[in-house]
């Protein structure tokens, strides 16, 4: 499981609201490692309003 800091680094500069696919694509462009990308691919496919919502989806 990646750390919350790793998730936030991957999401740096992300424009919200954003879908899961947009979040994963942004993390890939930011050079996120496989662990972070796998965690983001596992979140619900919906619109996220900000990084705290993404973190909640990953860690809940």
Secondary structure, 3 states (H helix, E strand, C coil): CCCHHHHHHHCCCCCCCEEHHHHHHHHHHCCCCHHHHHHHHCCCCCEECCHHHHHHHHHC
